[in-house]
Each structure stands twice: as structure tokens, then as C-alpha cells.
């Protein structure tokens, strides 16, 4: 079993009951509910949020490469929402020209940085202490 996950399984059973006509009025139910460690849950939540941000930035890159019309409400929504996450990296490279094909390198840098940041913070959640032996 992976060290990062602690799982407890709950087992519930109910016996089957048959009446005189041979009809079953009950059944055996086995429920294995796995409970994940809190650190693993936090790591999963972090990766979900990071994935959402990265997907927004990727859609932004694609729309800018295709020269999408900013007057379209969907395109404007994506540019506005993803712009919040791309803005710390906006001054690294030239600003995009909306409506013309443009490769948004600032958003690509943002994707890389947010991925590395999520990976690092996720590792902090799942660091395990030594379980035995002498500590140095």
C-alpha cells in the first residue's frame, strides 16, 4: 500500500432471509468505504484547483493563437478569468494583440510555474515522518 494513503474499510453485512415460499426478503450487503488520509485529500483538492487554473490558461493560449474575437462573450469571459492568473507574468513578454493570432508566452510560463508550485505544495502535504529507527 502507498505510504501516502491510509485507508480504513468499513464492512456492513445483513443476512438474507427467505420465507416459506422461497422468496428472499433480505440480502447480504457488503460496503467497503475507503477513508483517505487528510493530507491526501488536501493534495487532491490542491491539484483540482491547479488543474482548473492550468486548463483556463491553456484555453487562453489556444484562443489567442487562433485570434479569437474578444467581443464574443465566452472569449471575453475566458480572457478576463484567466487574465487574473496570467497577469503576474504579463510583463515578461510583449502584451497580446487581441483579435490577431498571437502566441501568449506569458500564459505558457504561468502554466509551468503554477504546475511546479502545485507539485511542490502537494509534496509538502504528503511528506511523511519516519515511522521508526534513529533520527539523525
N, C-alpha and C positions, 0 to 999 in steps of 0.2 A: 504494500500500500504506500502511496506517496506520503512523504513526511509533512507536506503542506496541508493535508486534509485529514481531519479527524472525523470519523463517521460513526454515528450510533444508529443502530437499526431497531425500530420498534416493531414487534410482531404481535398481531392480534389474530386470534382464531375463534371460530364459532362452529360447533359441530352441526352436521346435517341431521335433521330429524325426519324420519319417514313415518307416515301414519299407516293404518291397516290396509288401505287401498294401494300402497306402494308409492304415494305421492311424496315428494320431498318438500318439506316446508321450511327448511333452513339449508344453509350451505356453509362450507368452510371458507373463511376469508383470511387471506394472509396479506398483510400490508407491511411492506418494508419501506419505511420512510427514512431517508438518509438526512442527517443533520450536519451541515458543513460548519467548520470552524469559523469564528467571526472574522479572523484575518483573511481567510479565503473569500468570504462574502464581500468584505471591503475591497479586496483586489478585483473581484469581478465587477463590482459597481464602478470602480475607477476605470477599468478597461471598457465598460459600456459607455461611460461619458466620453472617454478619449476617442472611442470609435465613432461616436456621434460627431464630435468636433472634426476628426480627420475626414469623415465622409462629407461633411459640409465643405471643407476646404478642397477636397477632390472635385466635388461638383462645381465649385467656384473656378477651379483651374480649367475644367472642361468647358464651362460656359464662356470663359474669357478666351480660350483657344479657338472656339467656334465663332466668336464675335457676336454673342447673343445680345439682343436688343434690351437695353436697360428699362425701356418704357413698359415692357411686359411685367405684370405684377409678380409672377413666380420668380423671374430672373432678378428683379429688384429685391424681393424678399431674401433670396439666397445671397445676393451681394451684401445686403445690409446685415444679415445674421452672421455670415462668415467673415465679414469685414471686421467685426469685433475681435475675432481670433487671429486675423491676418495683420491687423494694424500694428502690433509691436515690431513686425518685420518689414513694414511697408517702405521705410526709408533706406533699406539696404540696397534695393534695386529701383530702377525707374518705375514711376506710377503707371498703372494700366490705362490704356485709352479705351473707354467703353464703346462698344459698337464696332470695334475693329478687332481682328484676330491678334491676340497678344498672349505670350506665354508668361504667366504670372509666377516668376521665380520666388517671389516673397512668400506666396502661399505654399510652394513646394518646400521651402525652408521651414515654414511653420509646421507643415505635416511632419517633417523629420524631427524637429525639436519637440513637438507635442508627443510623438511616439516615444522618443527617448525619455522624456520626462515621465510619461505614464509607466514605462518599463521600470525606471528607477524607483519611483514611488511605490509601484506594485511590489517590487522586490523588498522594499522596506516593510511592507505589510506582512510578507510571508517569511521573513527571516526567523529561523528557529534557533532557540538557545540550545546549547549542548545538553543532552539528556543524562550523560554520565561521564565518568572519568575526571582526571585532574584538570583544573583550569590553569592556563599559563599566565 
